[in-house]
């Protein structure tokens, strides 16, 4: 599976961005697709995940209610809609995926993810 992340940019605090993660090579049926963020000087952290086949989602508390992860089956693409952006949301955003079959688990540990996109920079100015 190849992933291509896009949609980053510079936005003022309170603004919105939508990130895209386009998958190629195979369909995402049975896969979990998640977004991670690496802020300057910090380790990469899990933000949100989507179980493609069931549609269930999982978010960390700091983005719950502001970020929405969703998928477009026809485009084999996962989106991260980010509203109410804060300066602390600044970082490089990565999408990643792993095959989970029929499991409903959405893993939040990056070492479990096998395929990664190249990252897209998001900068939120105050």
C-alpha positions as CSV (number, residue, x, y, z in Angstrom):
1,X,0.0,0.0,0.0
2,X,1.3,3.4,-0.9
3,X,0.0,6.5,0.9
4,X,0.2,10.1,-0.3
5,X,-0.6,12.8,2.3
6,X,-1.5,16.3,1.2
7,X,-3.4,19.4,2.3
8,X,-1.1,21.0,4.8
9,X,-0.4,24.7,4.9
10,X,-0.2,27.9,7.0
11,X,-3.4,28.9,8.8
12,X,-4.3,31.3,11.6
13,X,-5.4,30.1,15.0
14,X,-9.1,29.2,14.8
15,X,-8.9,28.3,11.2
16,X,-9.5,25.0,9.4
17,X,-7.6,22.7,7.1
18,X,-8.5,19.4,5.5
19,X,-5.7,16.8,5.1
20,X,-6.0,14.0,2.5
21,X,-4.4,10.6,2.5
22,X,-4.7,8.9,-0.8
23,X,-4.1,5.2,-0.9
24,X,-2.9,3.2,-3.9
25,X,-1.9,-0.3,-4.5
26,X,-4.9,-2.0,-3.0
27,X,-8.2,-1.1,-1.5
28,X,-8.4,-0.3,2.2
29,X,-10.9,-3.0,3.1
30,X,-9.7,-4.5,6.4
31,X,-7.3,-1.7,7.1
32,X,-7.1,0.9,9.9
33,X,-5.9,4.3,8.7
34,X,-4.7,6.8,11.2
35,X,-3.2,10.3,11.4
36,X,-0.2,11.1,13.5
37,X,1.5,14.4,14.2
38,X,5.1,15.2,15.0
39,X,5.4,18.6,16.6
40,X,8.8,20.4,16.7
41,X,11.1,18.8,19.2
42,X,8.5,16.1,20.2
43,X,7.9,12.5,19.4
44,X,5.3,11.5,16.8
45,X,1.9,11.0,18.4
46,X,-1.3,9.3,17.3
47,X,-4.2,11.7,16.7
48,X,-7.1,9.8,15.1
49,X,-7.9,6.5,13.5
50,X,-10.5,5.0,11.2
51,X,-11.4,1.4,10.7
52,X,-12.2,1.4,7.0
53,X,-14.5,-1.5,6.8
54,X,-16.6,-0.7,9.9
55,X,-16.3,3.0,9.9
56,X,-15.6,3.3,13.6
57,X,-13.2,6.0,14.7
58,X,-11.0,6.9,17.7
59,X,-9.5,10.2,18.7
60,X,-7.2,11.4,21.4
61,X,-8.8,13.8,23.8
62,X,-6.9,16.9,22.6
63,X,-8.4,16.8,19.2
64,X,-11.8,15.3,20.0
65,X,-14.6,17.6,18.9
66,X,-12.2,19.6,16.6
67,X,-10.8,17.0,14.2
68,X,-12.9,14.6,12.2
69,X,-11.5,11.5,10.3
70,X,-13.5,10.1,7.5
71,X,-13.1,8.0,4.4
72,X,-14.2,8.1,0.8
73,X,-14.6,4.6,-0.6
74,X,-14.7,5.7,-4.2
75,X,-11.5,7.6,-3.9
76,X,-9.7,5.2,-1.5
77,X,-8.8,8.3,0.5
78,X,-9.0,9.2,4.1
79,X,-9.5,12.8,5.3
80,X,-8.7,14.7,8.5
81,X,-10.9,17.7,8.8
82,X,-9.3,20.0,11.3
83,X,-11.3,22.9,12.8
84,X,-10.5,25.3,15.6
85,X,-6.8,25.0,15.0
86,X,-4.4,26.1,17.7
87,X,-0.7,27.0,17.5
88,X,0.1,23.7,19.4
89,X,-1.4,21.8,16.4
90,X,1.7,22.8,14.4
91,X,3.7,19.9,13.1
92,X,4.2,17.4,10.4
93,X,1.2,15.3,9.9
94,X,1.5,11.7,8.7
95,X,-1.1,9.1,7.7
96,X,-0.4,5.5,8.2
97,X,-2.1,2.2,7.8
98,X,-2.1,-1.4,8.9
99,X,-4.1,-4.4,8.1
100,X,-6.5,-5.5,10.8
101,X,-8.9,-7.8,9.0
102,X,-12.1,-8.2,11.1
103,X,-10.7,-6.8,14.3
104,X,-12.4,-3.7,15.6
105,X,-9.2,-2.4,17.3
106,X,-7.8,0.9,16.2
107,X,-4.1,0.9,17.3
108,X,-2.6,4.0,18.6
109,X,1.1,2.8,18.7
110,X,3.1,3.9,15.7
111,X,5.3,0.9,15.6
112,X,2.3,-1.2,14.7
113,X,1.8,0.7,11.5
114,X,3.4,-0.8,8.4
115,X,2.8,1.8,5.7
116,X,3.3,5.5,6.0
117,X,2.8,8.6,3.9
118,X,5.5,11.2,3.5
119,X,4.0,13.8,5.8
120,X,2.5,17.2,5.2
121,X,3.4,20.4,7.2
122,X,0.7,22.2,9.2
123,X,1.6,25.5,10.7
124,X,-0.8,27.4,12.9
125,X,0.0,31.0,13.6
126,X,-1.2,32.8,16.7
